[in-house]
Each structure stands twice: as C-alpha cells, then as structure tokens.
Amino acid sequence: MKLKLGLPKGSLETATIDLFRRAGYNITTSTRSYFPAIDDPEIECMLIRAQEMARYVEDGILDAGLTGRDWVEESEAKVEAIADLVYAKQSFGKVRWVLAVPEASPFHSVKDLEGRIIATELVATTKRYLAANGITAKVEFSWGATEVKPPVLADAIVEVTETGSSLRANKLKIIDTVMESNTQLIVNLESWKDRWKRRKLEDMRMLLEGAINALGKVGLMLNVHKNCLDAVLEVLPALKRPTISHLSDEDWLAVNTILDESTVRDIIPRLKQAGGQGIVEYPLNKIVM
C-alpha cells in the first residue's frame, strides 16, 4: 500500500522539507519534477500549491497533505486536521492575515472601509470577515504583488505577514488582524478510517510534532561536583526537570537538560561560574512528549 502525501510547493517548500528531515524522512526534490523522492517506500509525495491542497485531499487524490489553516478555511474543504505544525518560511511562529491601508490614508479601522475596494488572495475569508463586522465592500482577487495596489488599484488589502516588514516597506499600516494561521497536517476522511493509513499518519504526526518541539532548542550536558549541584540547578531552566545521574566517582554527577538555543550563550558562562565542568551543547532533531 502507498500513502499519497502532498507537500506545499512554493514559500513553505524548503521549511517543510527541512522539518521532515528533522523528523527522520529524507526528501529529495528536482526542479524538473513535482514528485519528490522520499526514503520511505510506503509514501508517495507530490508538490502542490498550498492554496489547492485541501481540495485535493478532500477529493481523495491525496491521502494527506500539509497546508495552512487559512487555505483550509478559505476552501471550506471537508478534511480532518490531525496536527498543528507551527512553523512558517522564516520563523517558528504563526502567520497573520492582516487588513492594511496606506500610512497616509484616512482609514483607521474596518468600519472606515464601507463601499471601498479591498484586494486579497483570501477572498472568501475576507468576505466573511467583513460580514461579521457589518461592512459592505468590494473584495477583488489579487494575483500577486498585493502590497503595491493601494492606493491606486485598491483602498486596502488583506495580506499574509510574518514580520510586517514587506508592508512597512510599501508604506502600509496594519489596522486589524483578519485571522492567524499555521501549517496543518490534513487528511482525507476516508483515508483516516483506513487502519493502515491511519497508523502510518499517526506515526508521521508524532515524528513531525517531535521535530516541531525541538525547533529552537538544544541539549546541554555537564558534569558537576555534588557540592555545586544546587548552584548549577539555580542557573538551569529546564523543559521539565534536568536529568541527574551518578558518575563512576561518587562525588560527581552528570546533568542533562534542554534549553532554548537563544539562552545558551548567557547560561553557559554562569554554569561554569557555578562549578559546571565538561559542558557540551548538542543539537536536537526531535523531542517526543
């Protein structure tokens, strides 16, 4: 049997393939093919635009796929989301679809856009957002370069952003958040009922979530004399509690823990001052909770 898996083509492609590598799956792509090779003979991969993924999964052309929650809601596809994988092309966080207008415009809230023109790729979701706010406006589909359309081609835009830097570069200001989104592993409803496919997908989910848990974290191990243990533990934040084990010398202990990578440069010198020795920092691929 084969599990047909859709991978997002485009901005999320590199980040997704790197996530699968951390999870233990090696995927090789080619500029000439939309069918990447994967080192699991029970999986067949296909590159699909994230905007189209949900409908192909809904129709059973794919058993499962990775796409944004935004595109699942936009298409209103009947699929099962079995994992929230919070990563984006530049960061480990969620992305936002925001309502933005020119910095020099008189618009300060969605209420000011009655009867105006809004350009976006997320048309259906934007229409639902406007309706929820009691606003009637013309929503036009944008084929790209949405940030450059105000004020000549549109009064406002609804656009996705991670950092807001592109909006600022185009002299736009955010006046509201339409929705937050993150990548999801979605499955076909019939495929999810199949025992073999479900187990395959559950294993994949566990490994992908483990890889997500490890993003931005490192392992740290060190040796410490038992008299200095309390001082070392005061320095260490831990995922739960550090693992402490005895060395062959009964007066010495080994301490093993997990840290945010961003904190290590501050913590290692303090550990050394507290009596830590043989301090080793090492990368993590997965943390399975």
Salt bridges, closest charged atoms under 4 A:
GLU13 OE1 - LYS9 NZ 3.53
ASP18 OD1 - ARG21 NH2 2.71
ASP18 OD2 - ARG22 NE 3.59
ASP40 OD2 - LYS200 NZ 2.74
GLU42 OE1 - LYS200 NZ 2.78
GLU52 OE2 - ARG55 NH2 3.22
ASP63 OD1 - LYS197 NZ 2.93
GLU73 OE2 - ARG69 NH1 2.53
GLU76 OE2 - ARG128 NH1 3.72
GLU121 OE2 - ARG49 NH2 3.89
GLU140 OE2 - LYS138 NZ 3.38
GLU190 OE2 - LYS193 NZ 3.40
GLU202 OE2 - ARG198 NE 3.38
ASP251 OD1 - LYS226 NZ 3.25
ASP260 OD1 - LYS217 NZ 2.58
